[in-house]
Amino acid sequence: RKALPKPDASQLQRQYVAPSTEQEQQMASIWADVLKVERVG
């Protein structure tokens, strides 16, 4: 953990881009469930 860089909060400020294909939608849904967030993109 000490070797990891500190999180860059500016990365969270980017505009959301929704998944565009069926495969991307499925992957985003899985990651949203795993991360317990509303949307992943």
Buried (B, 14 or more C-beta within 10 A) or exposed (E): EEEEEEEEEEEEEEEEEEBEEEEBEEEBEEEBEEEEEEEBB
